Amino acid sequence: MKLRQMAVAFLFNDKQEVLFLQKKTDSSFLAGRKVPIGGHMEEAEINKPYHACIREIKEETGLVEEQLNHLRLRYIVHRIRNNSEIRTQYVYFGSVSDHTGLLESDEGKLCWVAGQDIVHQAVTATTKEIMKHYTEIGKSTDKVYTGSMKSLNGAPAITWAELEDWEK
């Protein structure tokens, strides 16, 4: 079975809007959808998801690490694709000043979306589930959560658990 890892960031501004990349309609992956900033980890970045996230942020927005505030791992999401590929997504949350200049990438157009409106946008089920959990639980704690994708009565859902270390 193939393993694929991704690192993405939900970057908030002072108005509690989240920065998304509106993918081009002719994109080979998630065409026309709004996606968090991020993407696939390169081979040298395996076991270094933070570095992959920083690289993706710079590539897609022009922002560098010094312009980001409190970028922290908050979620790790697992899913299986076509019974042939296990995908692990490292999800970071942080903030950026409204006054920070953004550069457009060739992957799509950057846009700010009000946090409460994300579930009504053309985003993936994973994005909706992450934002739902963050809004209800995640933003009031610093804990890291792990989740696995599933179907709940035919609808996509994620089962969440707090990530802890029982071994001392």
C-alpha positions in Angstrom: 0.0 0.0 0.0 1.3 3.5 -0.9 1.6 6.1 1.8 1.2 9.8 1.1 1.7 12.7 3.5 0.5 16.3 3.3 0.9 19.4 5.4 -1.6 22.3 5.4 -2.2 25.5 7.3 -5.3 27.3 8.3 -4.1 30.9 8.6 -6.3 33.4 10.3 -6.2 37.2 10.0 -7.3 39.8 12.6 -10.9 39.5 11.4 -11.0 35.7 12.0 -11.0 35.0 8.3 -9.0 32.0 7.0 -6.7 32.2 4.0 -7.7 29.8 1.2 -6.3 29.0 -2.3 -9.1 28.8 -4.9 -7.8 26.1 -7.2 -7.9 26.8 -11.0 -10.8 25.1 -12.7 -8.4 23.1 -14.9 -6.3 21.9 -12.0 -5.7 18.1 -11.9 -6.4 18.0 -8.2 -9.5 19.5 -6.5 -10.3 21.7 -9.5 -12.3 24.8 -8.6 -12.3 24.1 -4.8 -11.0 26.3 -2.0 -8.3 24.5 -0.1 -6.2 25.4 2.9 -2.6 26.5 2.1 -0.4 23.5 1.7 0.2 20.3 -0.2 2.1 17.1 -0.5 5.3 16.6 1.4 8.5 16.0 -0.5 10.6 12.9 0.1 13.2 14.9 2.1 10.4 16.3 4.3 9.0 13.0 5.6 9.1 13.2 9.4 9.3 17.0 9.0 5.8 18.2 8.4 6.4 21.6 9.9 9.1 22.3 7.4 6.8 21.1 4.6 4.1 23.4 5.8 6.4 26.4 5.9 7.6 25.6 2.3 4.1 25.2 1.0 3.0 28.5 2.6 5.9 30.3 1.0 5.3 28.7 -2.4 1.5 29.5 -2.4 1.4 32.9 -0.6 4.9 34.4 -0.5 4.7 34.5 3.3 7.8 33.4 5.2 8.1 31.9 8.6 8.8 35.2 10.3 5.5 36.6 9.1 3.5 33.8 10.8 2.3 33.8 14.3 1.7 30.7 16.6 1.8 28.2 13.8 1.2 24.9 15.6 0.2 21.4 14.8 -3.4 20.9 15.8 -4.7 17.9 13.8 -3.5 14.7 12.1 -6.1 13.2 9.8 -5.9 9.7 8.2 -7.9 8.3 5.3 -7.6 5.6 2.8 -8.0 6.3 -0.9 -9.2 3.6 -3.3 -8.0 0.9 -0.9 -4.5 1.5 -2.3 -3.2 4.7 -0.6 -3.2 5.8 3.0 -3.1 9.6 3.3 -1.9 11.4 6.4 -2.6 15.1 6.6 -0.7 17.3 9.2 -2.9 20.3 9.9 -1.4 23.5 11.4 -3.2 26.5 12.7 -1.7 30.0 12.9 -2.3 33.6 12.2 -0.9 36.4 10.0 -1.4 40.1 10.0 -4.0 41.6 7.7 -1.3 44.0 6.5 1.0 41.2 5.3 1.4 41.3 1.5 0.4 38.1 -0.3 1.8 36.9 -3.6 -0.3 35.0 -6.1 0.8 31.6 -7.1 0.2 29.8 -10.4 -1.9 27.2 -8.6 -4.9 29.5 -8.1 -6.2 32.7 -6.4 -5.8 33.5 -2.7 -9.0 34.5 -0.8 -10.0 35.2 2.7 -13.1 33.3 4.0 -14.9 34.1 7.3 -14.4 31.2 9.7 -18.1 30.6 10.2 -18.7 30.5 6.4 -16.2 27.8 5.5 -18.7 25.0 5.9 -20.8 26.6 3.2 -18.0 27.0 0.7 -16.8 24.7 -2.1 -14.3 23.0 0.2 -13.5 19.3 0.9 -15.3 17.2 3.5 -12.0 17.0 5.4 -11.8 20.8 5.6 -15.4 21.1 6.8 -14.9 18.4 9.4 -11.7 20.0 10.7 -13.3 23.5 10.9 -16.4 22.0 12.6 -14.2 20.4 15.3 -12.0 23.4 15.7 -15.0 25.8 16.1 -16.7 23.5 18.6 -13.7 22.2 20.6 -10.2 22.9 19.1 -10.0 26.7 19.5 -10.6 26.5 23.2 -7.6 24.2 23.8 -4.0 23.7 22.8 -4.3 19.9 22.4 -3.5 18.0 19.2 -6.3 15.7 17.8 -6.0 12.8 15.5 -8.9 11.8 13.2 -9.9 9.1 10.8 -12.2 9.5 7.9 -15.3 7.4 7.7 -18.8 7.3 6.3 -21.6 8.1 8.7 -25.0 7.1 7.2 -23.5 7.8 3.8 -22.0 11.2 4.7 -18.3 11.9 5.2 -17.3 12.3 8.9 -14.2 12.2 11.0 -13.8 10.3 14.3 -11.6 12.5 16.6 -9.4 11.5 19.5 -7.1 13.6 21.6 -3.5 12.6 20.9 -1.7 11.6 24.1 1.4 9.6 25.1 0.6 6.8 27.6 4.2 5.6 27.7 6.5 7.2 30.2 
